[in-house]
Amino acid sequence: MVEWTDSERAIITSIFSNLDYEEIGRKSLCRCLVVYPWTQRYFGGFGNLYNAETILCNPLIAAHGTKILHGLDRALKNMDDIKNTYAGLSLLHSDKLHVDPDNFRLLADCLTVVIAAKMGPAFTVETQVAWQKFLSVVVSALGRQYH
């Protein structure tokens, strides 16, 4: 179990309270698919992902990015038990979808870049530390069924 300080909880809650899920979700997933093109293989049913422009304009990618952020809400609401909260998602991604667990980290990195850009100077060192701790716990929980 991860120990969270009151400050870390407040920072994570604050980030989520100011998120535009549609914008940040779309931008994060698009960035991941463009910067790490091998991750596109999991989205074969999403249509043309030929180049950055088609990825950025793809409504299915945008919707899935939003879905991912709403999935992070579950971690926020269950910060003291993220591992069990994501047990089903971990099983789905490992057994059914066969997603390489390293892709969770890549997406987390892209999400961090997008949020940092959106927050600007408000994305302080302390904010980054808390945010990356949160995402590392989520990534670990999602990769749990792979071990």
N, CA, C and O atoms as a GROMACS GRO file, in nm:
protein
  588
    1MET      N    1   0.084  -0.118   0.000
    1MET     CA    2   0.000   0.000   0.000
    1MET      C    3   0.089   0.125   0.000
    1MET      O    4   0.192   0.130   0.068
    2VAL      N    5   0.048   0.223  -0.076
    2VAL     CA    6   0.122   0.348  -0.087
    2VAL      C    7   0.072   0.445   0.018
    2VAL      O    8  -0.048   0.456   0.043
    3GLU      N    9   0.164   0.514   0.079
    3GLU     CA   10   0.129   0.618   0.175
    3GLU      C   11   0.123   0.752   0.103
    3GLU      O   12   0.215   0.788   0.029
    4TRP      N   13   0.016   0.824   0.124
    4TRP     CA   14  -0.003   0.956   0.062
    4TRP      C   15  -0.004   1.062   0.170
    4TRP      O   16  -0.069   1.046   0.273
    5THR      N   17   0.069   1.170   0.148
    5THR     CA   18   0.062   1.282   0.240
    5THR      C   19  -0.063   1.364   0.208
    5THR      O   20  -0.120   1.352   0.100
    6ASP      N   21  -0.103   1.445   0.302
    6ASP     CA   22  -0.217   1.534   0.277
    6ASP      C   23  -0.188   1.628   0.161
    6ASP      O   24  -0.277   1.658   0.081
    7SER      N   25  -0.064   1.673   0.151
    7SER     CA   26  -0.025   1.761   0.042
    7SER      C   27  -0.036   1.690  -0.094
    7SER      O   28  -0.087   1.748  -0.190
    8GLU      N   29   0.011   1.567  -0.101
    8GLU     CA   30   0.001   1.491  -0.227
    8GLU      C   31  -0.145   1.471  -0.266
    8GLU      O   32  -0.181   1.487  -0.383
    9ARG      N   33  -0.227   1.436  -0.170
    9ARG     CA   34  -0.370   1.417  -0.199
    9ARG      C   35  -0.432   1.546  -0.251
    9ARG      O   36  -0.511   1.545  -0.346
   10ALA      N   37  -0.397   1.656  -0.188
   10ALA     CA   38  -0.452   1.786  -0.228
   10ALA      C   39  -0.406   1.822  -0.370
   10ALA      O   40  -0.485   1.874  -0.449
   11ILE      N   41  -0.281   1.796  -0.401
   11ILE     CA   42  -0.228   1.827  -0.535
   11ILE      C   43  -0.299   1.744  -0.641
   11ILE      O   44  -0.343   1.798  -0.742
   12ILE      N   45  -0.311   1.615  -0.618
   12ILE     CA   46  -0.375   1.526  -0.716
   12ILE      C   47  -0.521   1.566  -0.734
   12ILE      O   48  -0.570   1.574  -0.847
   13THR      N   49  -0.590   1.592  -0.626
   13THR     CA   50  -0.730   1.634  -0.633
   13THR      C   51  -0.743   1.765  -0.709
   13THR      O   52  -0.836   1.782  -0.788
   14SER      N   53  -0.652   1.857  -0.684
   14SER     CA   54  -0.654   1.986  -0.753
   14SER      C   55  -0.633   1.969  -0.904
   14SER      O   56  -0.700   2.035  -0.984
   15ILE      N   57  -0.541   1.884  -0.942
   15ILE     CA   58  -0.517   1.861  -1.085
   15ILE      C   59  -0.645   1.810  -1.150
   15ILE      O   60  -0.686   1.860  -1.256
   16PHE      N   61  -0.708   1.712  -1.088
   16PHE     CA   62  -0.830   1.655  -1.146
   16PHE      C   63  -0.945   1.755  -1.148
   16PHE      O   64  -1.027   1.754  -1.241
   17SER      N   65  -0.953   1.841  -1.049
   17SER     CA   66  -1.065   1.935  -1.043
   17SER      C   67  -1.058   2.039  -1.154
   17SER      O   68  -1.159   2.101  -1.188
   18ASN      N   69  -0.940   2.058  -1.212
   18ASN     CA   70  -0.923   2.157  -1.317
   18ASN      C   71  -0.905   2.096  -1.456
   18ASN      O   72  -0.878   2.169  -1.552
   19LEU      N   73  -0.919   1.965  -1.468
   19LEU     CA   74  -0.896   1.899  -1.597
   19LEU      C   75  -1.015   1.912  -1.690
   19LEU      O   76  -1.130   1.894  -1.651
   20ASP      N   77  -0.985   1.943  -1.813
   20ASP     CA   78  -1.082   1.931  -1.921
   20ASP      C   79  -1.057   1.792  -1.980
   20ASP      O   80  -0.966   1.773  -2.060
   21TYR      N   81  -1.138   1.696  -1.939
   21TYR     CA   82  -1.114   1.556  -1.973
   21TYR      C   83  -1.107   1.533  -2.124
   21TYR      O   84  -1.024   1.456  -2.172
   22GLU      N   85  -1.195   1.600  -2.198
   22GLU     CA   86  -1.197   1.580  -2.343
   22GLU      C   87  -1.068   1.632  -2.406
   22GLU      O   88  -1.009   1.564  -2.490
   23GLU      N   89  -1.026   1.749  -2.368
   23GLU     CA   90  -0.905   1.808  -2.426
   23GLU      C   91  -0.779   1.732  -2.384
   23GLU      O   92  -0.700   1.692  -2.468
   24ILE      N   93  -0.763   1.712  -2.256
   24ILE     CA   94  -0.640   1.649  -2.204
   24ILE      C   95  -0.634   1.502  -2.244
   24ILE      O   96  -0.527   1.452  -2.279
   25GLY      N   97  -0.746   1.434  -2.239
   25GLY     CA   98  -0.747   1.293  -2.279
   25GLY      C   99  -0.710   1.276  -2.425
   25GLY      O  100  -0.628   1.191  -2.459
   26ARG      N  101  -0.771   1.357  -2.512
   26ARG     CA  102  -0.742   1.350  -2.656
   26ARG      C  103  -0.596   1.382  -2.683
   26ARG      O  104  -0.527   1.307  -2.753
   27LYS      N  105  -0.548   1.492  -2.628
   27LYS     CA  106  -0.410   1.534  -2.653
   27LYS      C  107  -0.309   1.431  -2.602
   27LYS      O  108  -0.208   1.406  -2.668
   28SER      N  109  -0.336   1.372  -2.488
   28SER     CA  110  -0.243   1.275  -2.429
   28SER      C  111  -0.235   1.148  -2.512
   28SER      O  112  -0.126   1.099  -2.542
   29LEU      N  113  -0.351   1.093  -2.548
   29LEU     CA  114  -0.350   0.970  -2.627
   29LEU      C  115  -0.294   0.997  -2.767
   29LEU      O  116  -0.218   0.916  -2.820
   30CYS      N  117  -0.331   1.108  -2.826
   30CYS     CA  118  -0.276   1.143  -2.958
   30CYS      C  119  -0.124   1.154  -2.952
   30CYS      O  120  -0.054   1.103  -3.039
   31ARG      N  121  -0.074   1.222  -2.851
   31ARG     CA  122   0.072   1.238  -2.836
   31ARG      C  123   0.138   1.101  -2.825
   31ARG      O  124   0.241   1.077  -2.887
   32CYS      N  125   0.079   1.013  -2.748
   32CYS     CA  126   0.136   0.879  -2.731
   32CYS      C  127   0.141   0.805  -2.865
   32CYS      O  128   0.241   0.742  -2.899
   33LEU      N  129   0.032   0.812  -2.941
   33LEU     CA  130   0.025   0.742  -3.068
   33LEU      C  131   0.118   0.800  -3.174
   33LEU      O  132   0.166   0.728  -3.262
   34VAL      N  133   0.143   0.929  -3.166
   34VAL     CA  134   0.232   0.994  -3.263
   34VAL      C  135   0.379   0.975  -3.223
   34VAL      O  136   0.462   0.939  -3.306
   35VAL      N  137   0.410   0.999  -3.097
   35VAL     CA  138   0.548   0.991  -3.051
   35VAL      C  139   0.597   0.846  -3.045
   35VAL      O  140   0.714   0.819  -3.072
   36TYR      N  141   0.509   0.756  -3.010
   36TYR     CA  142   0.541   0.613  -3.000
   36TYR      C  143   0.451   0.537  -3.096
   36TYR      O  144   0.355   0.472  -3.053
   37PRO      N  145   0.479   0.543  -3.226
   37PRO     CA  146   0.386   0.488  -3.326
   37PRO      C  147   0.356   0.340  -3.311
   37PRO      O  148   0.252   0.293  -3.358
   38TRP      N  149   0.444   0.264  -3.247
   38TRP     CA  150   0.416   0.121  -3.229
   38TRP      C  151   0.297   0.098  -3.138
   38TRP      O  152   0.240  -0.012  -3.138
   39THR      N  153   0.257   0.199  -3.060
   39THR     CA  154   0.139   0.183  -2.974
   39THR      C  155   0.010   0.182  -3.056
   39THR      O  156  -0.095   0.144  -3.004
   40GLN      N  157   0.016   0.223  -3.181
   40GLN     CA  158  -0.102   0.226  -3.267
   40GLN      C  159  -0.158   0.087  -3.293
   40GLN      O  160  -0.276   0.073  -3.327
   41ARG      N  161  -0.076  -0.015  -3.278
   41ARG     CA  162  -0.122  -0.150  -3.310
   41ARG      C  163  -0.242  -0.194  -3.226
   41ARG      O  164  -0.315  -0.284  -3.266
   42TYR      N  165  -0.263  -0.132  -3.112
   42TYR     CA  166  -0.376  -0.167  -3.025
   42TYR      C  167  -0.504  -0.096  -3.066
   42TYR      O  168  -0.610  -0.119  -3.008
   43PHE      N  169  -0.495  -0.010  -3.165
   43PHE     CA  170  -0.609   0.069  -3.208
   43PHE      C  171  -0.645   0.044  -3.353
   43PHE      O  172  -0.691   0.134  -3.424
   44GLY      N  173  -0.624  -0.077  -3.398
   44GLY     CA  174  -0.650  -0.114  -3.536
   44GLY      C  175  -0.794  -0.090  -3.580
   44GLY      O  176  -0.819  -0.064  -3.698
   45GLY      N  177  -0.887  -0.100  -3.490
   45GLY     CA  178  -1.028  -0.079  -3.522
   45GLY      C  179  -1.071   0.067  -3.520
   45GLY      O  180  -1.189   0.097  -3.536
   46PHE      N  181  -0.977   0.156  -3.500
   46PHE     CA  182  -1.009   0.299  -3.489
   46PHE      C  183  -0.994   0.373  -3.621
   46PHE      O  184  -1.002   0.496  -3.624
   47GLY      N  185  -0.973   0.301  -3.730
   47GLY     CA  186  -0.964   0.366  -3.861
   47GLY      C  187  -0.825   0.411  -3.895
   47GLY      O  188  -0.726   0.357  -3.845
   48ASN      N  189  -0.818   0.511  -3.980
   48ASN     CA  190  -0.693   0.562  -4.035
   48ASN      C  191  -0.610   0.632  -3.928
   48ASN      O  192  -0.652   0.734  -3.873
   49LEU      N  193  -0.494   0.576  -3.900
   49LEU     CA  194  -0.399   0.639  -3.808
   49LEU      C  195  -0.267   0.662  -3.880
   49LEU      O  196  -0.159   0.647  -3.823
   50TYR      N  197  -0.278   0.698  -4.008
   50TYR     CA  198  -0.163   0.707  -4.098
   50TYR      C  199  -0.061   0.814  -4.058
   50TYR      O  200   0.059   0.793  -4.072
   51ASN      N  201  -0.109   0.927  -4.009
   51ASN     CA  202  -0.016   1.034  -3.972
   51ASN      C  203  -0.073   1.113  -3.855
   51ASN      O  204  -0.184   1.087  -3.809
   52ALA      N  205   0.004   1.208  -3.808
   52ALA     CA  206  -0.036   1.286  -3.689
   52ALA      C  207  -0.169   1.356  -3.710
   52ALA      O  208  -0.252   1.360  -3.619
   53GLU      N  209  -0.190   1.412  -3.827
   53GLU     CA  210  -0.315   1.485  -3.852
   53GLU      C  211  -0.438   1.394  -3.842
   53GLU      O  212  -0.538   1.432  -3.782
   54THR      N  213  -0.429   1.276  -3.901
   54THR     CA  214  -0.544   1.185  -3.895
   54THR      C  215  -0.567   1.135  -3.753
   54THR      O  216  -0.681   1.112  -3.713
   55ILE      N  217  -0.460   1.118  -3.677
   55ILE     CA  218  -0.475   1.076  -3.537
   55ILE      C  219  -0.542   1.187  -3.456
   55ILE      O  220  -0.634   1.161  -3.379
   56LEU      N  221  -0.495   1.310  -3.475
   56LEU     CA  222  -0.550   1.423  -3.401
   56LEU      C  223  -0.698   1.448  -3.432
   56LEU      O  224  -0.770   1.501  -3.347
   57CYS      N  225  -0.741   1.412  -3.552
   57CYS     CA  226  -0.879   1.437  -3.593
   57CYS      C  227  -0.970   1.316  -3.572
   57CYS      O  228  -1.090   1.323  -3.602
   58ASN      N  229  -0.917   1.207  -3.522
   58ASN     CA  230  -0.994   1.084  -3.509
   58ASN      C  231  -1.086   1.090  -3.387
   58ASN      O  232  -1.037   1.097  -3.274
   59PRO      N  233  -1.218   1.086  -3.407
   59PRO     CA  234  -1.311   1.096  -3.293
   59PRO      C  235  -1.305   0.975  -3.200
   59PRO      O  236  -1.335   0.987  -3.081
   60LEU      N  237  -1.268   0.859  -3.252
   60LEU     CA  238  -1.257   0.741  -3.166
   60LEU      C  239  -1.137   0.751  -3.072
   60LEU      O  240  -1.144   0.708  -2.957
   61ILE      N  241  -1.029   0.809  -3.122
   61ILE     CA  242  -0.912   0.833  -3.037
   61ILE      C  243  -0.947   0.935  -2.930
   61ILE      O  244  -0.914   0.917  -2.812
   62ALA      N  245  -1.014   1.041  -2.969
   62ALA     CA  246  -1.055   1.144  -2.873
   62ALA      C  247  -1.144   1.084  -2.765
   62ALA      O  248  -1.125   1.113  -2.646
   63ALA      N  249  -1.240   1.003  -2.804
   63ALA     CA  250  -1.331   0.941  -2.706
   63ALA      C  251  -1.256   0.847  -2.614
   63ALA      O  252  -1.284   0.842  -2.494
   64HIS      N  253  -1.161   0.772  -2.667
   64HIS     CA  254  -1.085   0.680  -2.583
   64HIS      C  255  -0.994   0.756  -2.487
   64HIS      O  256  -0.975   0.714  -2.373
   65GLY      N  257  -0.939   0.867  -2.531
   65GLY     CA  258  -0.858   0.950  -2.441
   65GLY      C  259  -0.940   1.000  -2.324
   65GLY      O  260  -0.893   1.002  -2.210
   66THR      N  261  -1.063   1.041  -2.352
   66THR     CA  262  -1.154   1.085  -2.246
   66THR      C  263  -1.186   0.969  -2.152
   66THR      O  264  -1.190   0.986  -2.030
   67LYS      N  265  -1.208   0.853  -2.208
   67LYS     CA  266  -1.238   0.733  -2.129
   67LYS      C  267  -1.121   0.700  -2.035
   67LYS      O  268  -1.142   0.661  -1.920
   68ILE      N  269  -1.000   0.715  -2.085
   68ILE     CA  270  -0.882   0.688  -2.002
   68ILE      C  271  -0.879   0.782  -1.882
   68ILE      O  272  -0.854   0.739  -1.769
   69LEU      N  273  -0.905   0.910  -1.906
   69LEU     CA  274  -0.903   1.005  -1.793
   69LEU      C  275  -1.014   0.974  -1.693
   69LEU      O  276  -0.992   0.985  -1.572
   70HIS      N  277  -1.131   0.935  -1.742
   70HIS     CA  278  -1.237   0.896  -1.649
   70HIS      C  279  -1.198   0.772  -1.571
   70HIS      O  280  -1.238   0.754  -1.457
   71GLY      N  281  -1.118   0.685  -1.635
   71GLY     CA  282  -1.066   0.569  -1.564
   71GLY      C  283  -0.970   0.609  -1.453
   71GLY      O  284  -0.964   0.543  -1.349
   72LEU      N  285  -0.896   0.717  -1.474
   72LEU     CA  286  -0.808   0.767  -1.368
   72LEU      C  287  -0.886   0.822  -1.249
   72LEU      O  288  -0.836   0.826  -1.137
   73ASP      N  289  -1.009   0.864  -1.275
   73ASP     CA  290  -1.096   0.907  -1.165
   73ASP      C  291  -1.111   0.797  -1.061
   73ASP      O  292  -1.117   0.823  -0.940
   74ARG      N  293  -1.118   0.674  -1.109
   74ARG     CA  294  -1.131   0.560  -1.017
   74ARG      C  295  -1.011   0.552  -0.923
   74ARG      O  296  -1.027   0.522  -0.805
   75ALA      N  297  -0.893   0.579  -0.976
   75ALA     CA  298  -0.773   0.580  -0.891
   75ALA      C  299  -0.778   0.695  -0.792
   75ALA      O  300  -0.742   0.678  -0.675
   76LEU      N  301  -0.823   0.810  -0.837
   76LEU     CA  302  -0.835   0.926  -0.749
   76LEU      C  303  -0.929   0.897  -0.633
   76LEU      O  304  -0.900   0.931  -0.518
   77LYS      N  305  -1.042   0.834  -0.663
   77LYS     CA  306  -1.143   0.804  -0.560
   77LYS      C  307  -1.102   0.689  -0.470
   77LYS      O  308  -1.161   0.669  -0.364
   78ASN      N  309  -1.002   0.613  -0.513
   78ASN     CA  310  -0.958   0.496  -0.436
   78ASN      C  311  -0.806   0.497  -0.417
   78ASN      O  312  -0.740   0.395  -0.436
   79MET      N  313  -0.753   0.612  -0.380
   79MET     CA  314  -0.608   0.627  -0.373
   79MET      C  315  -0.542   0.530  -0.275
   79MET      O  316  -0.424   0.499  -0.289
   80ASP      N  317  -0.616   0.484  -0.178
   80ASP     CA  318  -0.559   0.392  -0.080
   80ASP      C  319  -0.567   0.246  -0.124
   80ASP      O  320  -0.518   0.158  -0.053
   81ASP      N  321  -0.629   0.220  -0.239
   81ASP     CA  322  -0.641   0.083  -0.287
   81ASP      C  323  -0.644   0.079  -0.440
   81ASP      O  324  -0.730   0.014  -0.500
   82ILE      N  325  -0.552   0.147  -0.501
   82ILE     CA  326  -0.547   0.154  -0.648
   82ILE      C  327  -0.524   0.016  -0.707
   82ILE      O  328  -0.581  -0.018  -0.811
   83LYS      N  329  -0.439  -0.064  -0.643
   83LYS     CA  330  -0.407  -0.196  -0.696
   83LYS      C  331  -0.533  -0.281  -0.715
   83LYS      O  332  -0.553  -0.339  -0.821
   84ASN      N  333  -0.616  -0.288  -0.615
   84ASN     CA  334  -0.740  -0.366  -0.626
   84ASN      C  335  -0.844  -0.298  -0.713
   84ASN      O  336  -0.924  -0.365  -0.779
   85THR      N  337  -0.843  -0.166  -0.714
   85THR     CA  338  -0.937  -0.091  -0.798
   85THR      C  339  -0.914  -0.123  -0.945
   85THR      O  340  -1.010  -0.129  -1.023
   86TYR      N  341  -0.789  -0.143  -0.983
   86TYR     CA  342  -0.755  -0.167  -1.124
   86TYR      C  343  -0.731  -0.315  -1.156
   86TYR      O  344  -0.683  -0.346  -1.265
   87ALA      N  345  -0.764  -0.404  -1.066
   87ALA     CA  346  -0.740  -0.548  -1.090
   87ALA      C  347  -0.811  -0.595  -1.217
   87ALA      O  348  -0.752  -0.666  -1.297
   88GLY      N  349  -0.936  -0.557  -1.235
   88GLY     CA  350  -1.012  -0.597  -1.353
   88GLY      C  351  -0.955  -0.538  -1.482
   88GLY      O  352  -0.946  -0.606  -1.584
   89LEU      N  353  -0.916  -0.411  -1.477
   89LEU     CA  354  -0.857  -0.346  -1.594
   89LEU      C  355  -0.722  -0.409  -1.629
   89LEU      O  356  -0.689  -0.424  -1.746
   90SER      N  357  -0.647  -0.444  -1.528
   90SER     CA  358  -0.518  -0.509  -1.552
   90SER      C  359  -0.539  -0.643  -1.621
   90SER      O  360  -0.468  -0.676  -1.716
   91LEU      N  361  -0.634  -0.718  -1.574
   91LEU     CA  362  -0.665  -0.848  -1.634
   91LEU      C  363  -0.712  -0.832  -1.778
   91LEU      O  364  -0.669  -0.906  -1.866
   92LEU      N  365  -0.800  -0.735  -1.803
   92LEU     CA  366  -0.848  -0.708  -1.938
   92LEU      C  367  -0.733  -0.675  -2.032
   92LEU      O  368  -0.724  -0.731  -2.142
   93HIS      N  369  -0.646  -0.584  -1.990
   93HIS     CA  370  -0.537  -0.540  -2.076
   93HIS      C  371  -0.431  -0.649  -2.097
   93HIS      O  372  -0.366  -0.653  -2.201
   94SER      N  373  -0.413  -0.737  -1.998
   94SER     CA  374  -0.312  -0.841  -2.014
   94SER      C  375  -0.366  -0.963  -2.087
   94SER      O  376  -0.303  -1.012  -2.181
   95ASP      N  377  -0.482  -1.013  -2.047
   95ASP     CA  378  -0.533  -1.139  -2.101
   95ASP      C  379  -0.612  -1.125  -2.230
   95ASP      O  380  -0.603  -1.211  -2.318
   96LYS      N  381  -0.690  -1.020  -2.242
   96LYS     CA  382  -0.776  -1.006  -2.359
   96LYS      C  383  -0.714  -0.916  -2.467
   96LYS      O  384  -0.711  -0.952  -2.585
   97LEU      N  385  -0.665  -0.800  -2.425
   97LEU     CA  386  -0.614  -0.703  -2.522
   97LEU      C  387  -0.465  -0.721  -2.552
   97LEU      O  388  -0.416  -0.673  -2.654
   98HIS      N  389  -0.394  -0.791  -2.465
   98HIS     CA  390  -0.251  -0.819  -2.481
   98HIS      C  391  -0.168  -0.692  -2.503
   98HIS      O  392  -0.082  -0.686  -2.590
   99VAL      N  393  -0.196  -0.592  -2.423
   99VAL     CA  394  -0.124  -0.465  -2.430
   99VAL      C  395   0.010  -0.479  -2.358
   99VAL      O  396   0.016  -0.528  -2.245
  100ASP      N  397   0.114  -0.436  -2.424
  100ASP     CA  398   0.246  -0.435  -2.361
  100ASP      C  399   0.239  -0.340  -2.241
  100ASP      O  400   0.204  -0.223  -2.259
  101PRO      N  401   0.270  -0.387  -2.120
  101PRO     CA  402   0.254  -0.301  -2.002
  101PRO      C  403   0.342  -0.176  -2.003
  101PRO      O  404   0.312  -0.080  -1.932
  102ASP      N  405   0.448  -0.176  -2.082
  102ASP     CA  406   0.531  -0.056  -2.091
  102ASP      C  407   0.454   0.060  -2.154
  102ASP      O  408   0.488   0.176  -2.132
  103ASN      N  409   0.351   0.028  -2.230
  103ASN     CA  410   0.271   0.134  -2.292
  103ASN      C  411   0.196   0.218  -2.189
  103ASN      O  412   0.166   0.335  -2.215
  104PHE      N  413   0.165   0.161  -2.075
  104PHE     CA  414   0.100   0.239  -1.969
  104PHE      C  415   0.194   0.351  -1.923
  104PHE      O  416   0.150   0.464  -1.899
  105ARG      N  417   0.322   0.319  -1.910
  105ARG     CA  418   0.420   0.419  -1.870
  105ARG      C  419   0.435   0.526  -1.978
  105ARG      O  420   0.444   0.645  -1.947
  106LEU      N  421   0.437   0.484  -2.104
  106LEU     CA  422   0.449   0.581  -2.213
  106LEU      C  423   0.330   0.678  -2.213
  106LEU      O  424   0.348   0.799  -2.229
  107LEU      N  425   0.211   0.624  -2.195
  107LEU     CA  426   0.092   0.710  -2.190
  107LEU      C  427   0.097   0.801  -2.068
  107LEU      O  428   0.059   0.918  -2.077
  108ALA      N  429   0.143   0.750  -1.956
  108ALA     CA  430   0.155   0.833  -1.835
  108ALA      C  431   0.252   0.948  -1.859
  108ALA      O  432   0.227   1.060  -1.815
  109ASP      N  433   0.361   0.920  -1.928
  109ASP     CA  434   0.457   1.027  -1.960
  109ASP      C  435   0.394   1.132  -2.050
  109ASP      O  436   0.414   1.252  -2.030
  110CYS      N  437   0.318   1.087  -2.149
  110CYS     CA  438   0.250   1.182  -2.240
  110CYS      C  439   0.147   1.264  -2.164
  110CYS      O  440   0.133   1.384  -2.187
  111LEU      N  441   0.074   1.200  -2.075
  111LEU     CA  442  -0.024   1.271  -1.994
  111LEU      C  443   0.043   1.376  -1.907
  111LEU      O  444  -0.009   1.487  -1.891
  112THR      N  445   0.158   1.344  -1.853
  112THR     CA  446   0.233   1.439  -1.771
  112THR      C  447   0.276   1.560  -1.854
  112THR      O  448   0.264   1.674  -1.808
  113VAL      N  449   0.325   1.536  -1.974
  113VAL     CA  450   0.368   1.646  -2.062
  113VAL      C  451   0.250   1.737  -2.094
  113VAL      O  452   0.263   1.859  -2.090
  114VAL      N  453   0.136   1.679  -2.128
  114VAL     CA  454   0.018   1.758  -2.166
  114VAL      C  455  -0.032   1.839  -2.046
  114VAL      O  456  -0.066   1.957  -2.061
  115ILE      N  457  -0.038   1.777  -1.930
  115ILE     CA  458  -0.086   1.849  -1.812
  115ILE      C  459   0.012   1.958  -1.772
  115ILE      O  460  -0.028   2.068  -1.734
  116ALA      N  461   0.141   1.929  -1.779
  116ALA     CA  462   0.242   2.031  -1.746
  116ALA      C  463   0.231   2.150  -1.840
  116ALA      O  464   0.239   2.265  -1.797
  117ALA      N  465   0.211   2.123  -1.968
  117ALA     CA  466   0.197   2.232  -2.065
  117ALA      C  467   0.072   2.313  -2.036
  117ALA      O  468   0.073   2.436  -2.048
  118LYS      N  469  -0.034   2.247  -2.000
  118LYS     CA  470  -0.161   2.316  -1.972
  118LYS      C  471  -0.149   2.401  -1.844
  118LYS      O  472  -0.198   2.514  -1.840
  119MET      N  473  -0.084   2.346  -1.741
  119MET     CA  474  -0.074   2.417  -1.614
  119MET      C  475   0.033   2.526  -1.614
  119MET      O  476   0.025   2.621  -1.537
  120GLY      N  477   0.131   2.513  -1.702
  120GLY     CA  478   0.237   2.612  -1.707
  120GLY      C  479   0.314   2.620  -1.576
  120GLY      O  480   0.351   2.517  -1.520
  121PRO      N  481   0.340   2.742  -1.528
  121PRO     CA  482   0.420   2.759  -1.406
  121PRO      C  483   0.356   2.697  -1.281
  121PRO      O  484   0.424   2.674  -1.181
  122ALA      N  485   0.226   2.671  -1.287
  122ALA     CA  486   0.160   2.608  -1.172
  122ALA      C  487   0.202   2.461  -1.157
  122ALA      O  488   0.178   2.401  -1.052
  123PHE      N  489   0.263   2.404  -1.260
  123PHE     CA  490   0.312   2.266  -1.252
  123PHE      C  491   0.451   2.271  -1.189
  123PHE      O  492   0.553   2.257  -1.256
  124THR      N  493   0.451   2.291  -1.059
  124THR     CA  494   0.575   2.306  -0.982
  124THR      C  495   0.643   2.171  -0.964
  124THR      O  496   0.589   2.066  -0.999
  125VAL      N  497   0.761   2.176  -0.908
  125VAL     CA  498   0.834   2.053  -0.876
  125VAL      C  499   0.750   1.965  -0.783
  125VAL      O  500   0.741   1.844  -0.803
  126GLU      N  501   0.690   2.026  -0.683
  126GLU     CA  502   0.608   1.950  -0.588
  126GLU      C  503   0.488   1.886  -0.658
  126GLU      O  504   0.450   1.773  -0.627
  127THR      N  505   0.430   1.961  -0.751
  127THR     CA  506   0.318   1.908  -0.827
  127THR      C  507   0.362   1.789  -0.910
  127THR      O  508   0.295   1.686  -0.915
  128GLN      N  509   0.476   1.803  -0.975
  128GLN     CA  510   0.526   1.694  -1.058
  128GLN      C  511   0.556   1.570  -0.975
  128GLN      O  512   0.525   1.459  -1.016
  129VAL      N  513   0.616   1.588  -0.860
  129VAL     CA  514   0.649   1.475  -0.773
  129VAL      C  515   0.522   1.399  -0.735
  129VAL      O  516   0.516   1.277  -0.746
  130ALA      N  517   0.421   1.471  -0.690
  130ALA     CA  518   0.296   1.407  -0.649
  130ALA      C  519   0.227   1.341  -0.768
  130ALA      O  520   0.177   1.228  -0.758
  131TRP      N  521   0.223   1.411  -0.881
  131TRP     CA  522   0.156   1.359  -1.001
  131TRP      C  523   0.225   1.233  -1.051
  131TRP      O  524   0.158   1.135  -1.084
  132GLN      N  525   0.358   1.234  -1.058
  132GLN     CA  526   0.429   1.118  -1.107
  132GLN      C  527   0.421   1.001  -1.009
  132GLN      O  528   0.422   0.885  -1.051
  133LYS      N  529   0.414   1.029  -0.882
  133LYS     CA  530   0.393   0.923  -0.784
  133LYS      C  531   0.257   0.857  -0.807
  133LYS      O  532   0.246   0.735  -0.809
  134PHE      N  533   0.156   0.940  -0.826
  134PHE     CA  534   0.021   0.890  -0.852
  134PHE      C  535   0.020   0.802  -0.978
  134PHE      O  536  -0.032   0.690  -0.976
  135LEU      N  537   0.076   0.853  -1.086
  135LEU     CA  538   0.076   0.778  -1.211
  135LEU      C  539   0.160   0.651  -1.202
  135LEU      O  540   0.126   0.550  -1.264
  136SER      N  541   0.267   0.654  -1.125
  136SER     CA  542   0.349   0.532  -1.112
  136SER      C  543   0.272   0.423  -1.039
  136SER      O  544   0.288   0.305  -1.069
  137VAL      N  545   0.190   0.461  -0.943
  137VAL     CA  546   0.106   0.364  -0.873
  137VAL      C  547   0.001   0.308  -0.968
  137VAL      O  548  -0.026   0.188  -0.968
  138VAL      N  549  -0.058   0.394  -1.049
  138VAL     CA  550  -0.157   0.349  -1.148
  138VAL      C  551  -0.092   0.254  -1.249
  138VAL      O  552  -0.147   0.148  -1.277
  139VAL      N  553   0.023   0.291  -1.302
  139VAL     CA  554   0.093   0.208  -1.400
  139VAL      C  555   0.128   0.072  -1.339
  139VAL      O  556   0.112  -0.031  -1.404
  140SER      N  557   0.175   0.074  -1.217
  140SER     CA  558   0.208  -0.051  -1.149
  140SER      C  559   0.083  -0.139  -1.132
  140SER      O  560   0.089  -0.260  -1.154
  141ALA      N  561  -0.028  -0.078  -1.093
  141ALA     CA  562  -0.152  -0.153  -1.076
  141ALA      C  563  -0.202  -0.211  -1.207
  141ALA      O  564  -0.250  -0.324  -1.210
  142LEU      N  565  -0.190  -0.134  -1.314
  142LEU     CA  566  -0.233  -0.183  -1.445
  142LEU      C  567  -0.145  -0.298  -1.495
  142LEU      O  568  -0.192  -0.385  -1.568
  143GLY      N  569  -0.020  -0.296  -1.457
  143GLY     CA  570   0.072  -0.401  -1.498
  143GLY      C  571   0.077  -0.521  -1.406
  143GLY      O  572   0.152  -0.615  -1.429
  144ARG      N  573  -0.002  -0.518  -1.303
  144ARG     CA  574   0.003  -0.621  -1.200
  144ARG      C  575  -0.023  -0.762  -1.253
  144ARG      O  576   0.045  -0.856  -1.211
  145GLN      N  577  -0.119  -0.780  -1.343
  145GLN     CA  578  -0.154  -0.912  -1.393
  145GLN      C  579  -0.048  -0.970  -1.485
  145GLN      O  580  -0.055  -1.088  -1.521
  146TYR      N  581   0.048  -0.891  -1.523
  146TYR     CA  582   0.153  -0.937  -1.614
  146TYR      C  583   0.263  -1.012  -1.539
  146TYR      O  584   0.342  -1.084  -1.601
  147HIS      N  585   0.268  -0.997  -1.409
  147HIS     CA  586   0.378  -1.056  -1.332
  147HIS      C  587   0.352  -1.200  -1.297
  147HIS      O  588   0.434  -1.264  -1.232
   0.00000   0.00000   0.00000
